[in-house]
Amino acid sequence: MDLNNLVDFEGLSTEAKIGKIVVLVAFVLKIIGILFSITAFSLGPYAMMFAPIGLGAFWTGIVAGLVVLSLIGLFLIWKTFEKMASKDFHGAAIYALIAAFLPPIDIIVLIGSIILFVSPEAKKK
């Protein structure tokens, strides 16, 4: 995917522009969240020293699962941008909607997908 397509707003309606910006902000925030989760995951063995037996491993497992699901959501948001680049806003909204409901639930992507669904570009095929 070309990075110029991320900021290409020519010929788009206001709803499509807003939806694209909201999904882009969610993409950046998801990357930051994944980096923080990886940091928390790396602190898991140290948490085992201070936690009761088994609780540190439980914490590490939960964080590792959330990192994997967040990476899947990040991939789906990337596919959303590819669909928007090919002017398929309905398909982009579907990818964003799926990414929004993966745990942890992402409200910003959900708002972006709803805005993309109501855009005039999503209604025409």
C-alpha positions as CSV (number, residue, x, y, z in Angstrom):
1,M,0.0,0.0,0.0
2,D,1.3,3.4,-0.9
3,L,1.4,5.9,2.0
4,N,0.2,8.7,-0.3
5,N,-3.2,7.0,-0.3
6,L,-3.6,7.6,3.4
7,V,-3.7,11.3,2.9
8,D,-5.4,11.4,-0.5
9,F,-8.7,13.1,0.1
10,E,-9.5,14.3,-3.4
11,G,-13.0,13.7,-4.6
12,L,-14.2,12.3,-1.2
13,S,-17.3,13.3,0.7
14,T,-17.0,14.9,4.1
15,E,-18.2,11.6,5.8
16,A,-15.5,9.6,4.0
17,K,-12.8,12.1,4.9
18,I,-13.8,12.1,8.6
19,G,-14.0,8.3,8.6
20,K,-10.6,8.0,7.0
21,I,-9.1,10.4,9.6
22,V,-10.8,8.6,12.5
23,V,-9.6,5.2,11.4
24,L,-6.1,6.6,10.9
25,V,-6.0,7.9,14.4
26,A,-7.2,4.6,15.7
27,F,-4.5,2.9,13.7
28,V,-1.8,5.0,15.4
29,L,-3.4,4.5,18.9
30,K,-3.5,0.8,18.3
31,I,0.2,0.7,17.5
32,I,0.9,2.6,20.7
33,G,-1.3,0.2,22.7
34,I,0.5,-2.8,21.3
35,L,3.8,-1.3,22.2
36,F,2.6,-0.7,25.8
37,S,1.2,-4.3,25.9
38,I,4.5,-5.7,24.8
39,T,6.2,-3.8,27.5
40,A,3.7,-5.2,30.1
41,F,4.2,-8.6,28.7
42,S,8.0,-8.3,29.1
43,L,7.4,-7.4,32.8
44,G,5.4,-10.6,33.3
45,P,8.3,-12.6,34.7
46,Y,9.1,-9.9,37.2
47,A,5.4,-9.9,38.3
48,M,5.8,-13.6,39.1
49,M,8.3,-12.8,41.9
50,F,5.8,-10.6,43.8
51,A,2.5,-12.3,43.0
52,P,1.0,-15.4,44.6
53,I,1.9,-18.6,42.9
54,G,0.3,-18.8,39.4
55,L,-0.9,-15.2,39.2
56,G,2.2,-13.9,37.3
57,A,1.8,-16.6,34.7
58,F,-1.9,-15.8,34.5
59,W,-1.1,-12.1,33.9
60,T,1.4,-13.0,31.2
61,G,-1.1,-15.2,29.4
62,I,-3.8,-12.5,29.4
63,V,-1.4,-9.9,28.1
64,A,0.0,-12.2,25.4
65,G,-3.5,-13.0,24.2
66,L,-4.4,-9.4,24.0
67,V,-1.3,-8.6,22.0
68,V,-2.2,-11.3,19.5
69,L,-5.8,-10.1,19.2
70,S,-4.5,-6.5,18.9
71,L,-2.1,-7.5,16.1
72,I,-5.0,-9.2,14.2
73,G,-7.0,-5.9,14.7
74,L,-4.1,-3.9,13.4
75,F,-3.9,-6.1,10.3
76,L,-7.7,-5.6,9.7
77,I,-7.3,-1.9,10.0
78,W,-4.4,-2.1,7.4
79,K,-6.8,-4.0,5.1
80,T,-9.3,-1.2,5.7
81,F,-6.8,1.3,4.3
82,E,-6.2,-0.9,1.3
83,K,-10.0,-1.1,0.6
84,M,-10.2,2.7,0.9
85,A,-7.4,3.1,-1.5
86,S,-9.3,1.0,-4.1
87,K,-12.4,3.2,-3.4
88,D,-14.4,0.3,-1.9
89,F,-15.7,2.1,1.2
90,H,-18.4,-0.4,2.0
91,G,-15.7,-3.2,2.2
92,A,-13.5,-0.9,4.2
93,A,-16.3,-0.3,6.7
94,I,-16.8,-4.0,7.1
95,Y,-13.1,-4.6,7.8
96,A,-13.2,-1.7,10.3
97,L,-16.3,-3.1,12.0
98,I,-14.7,-6.5,12.5
99,A,-11.5,-4.9,13.8
100,A,-13.6,-2.8,16.3
101,F,-15.2,-5.8,17.9
102,L,-12.0,-7.8,18.5
103,P,-11.0,-7.8,22.1
104,P,-10.0,-5.2,23.4
105,I,-13.1,-3.5,21.9
106,D,-12.0,-0.3,20.0
107,I,-14.6,2.4,20.2
108,I,-12.6,4.8,17.9
109,V,-12.6,2.2,15.0
110,L,-16.3,1.5,15.6
111,I,-17.1,5.2,15.2
112,G,-14.9,5.3,12.1
113,S,-16.6,2.3,10.6
114,I,-20.1,3.8,11.2
115,I,-19.1,7.0,9.6
116,L,-17.7,5.0,6.6
117,F,-21.0,3.1,6.4
118,V,-23.0,6.3,6.1
119,S,-20.7,7.9,3.5
120,P,-22.1,8.3,0.0
121,E,-19.1,6.4,-1.3
122,A,-20.2,3.3,0.6
123,K,-23.6,3.4,-0.9
124,K,-22.4,3.3,-4.6
125,K,-20.8,0.3,-6.0
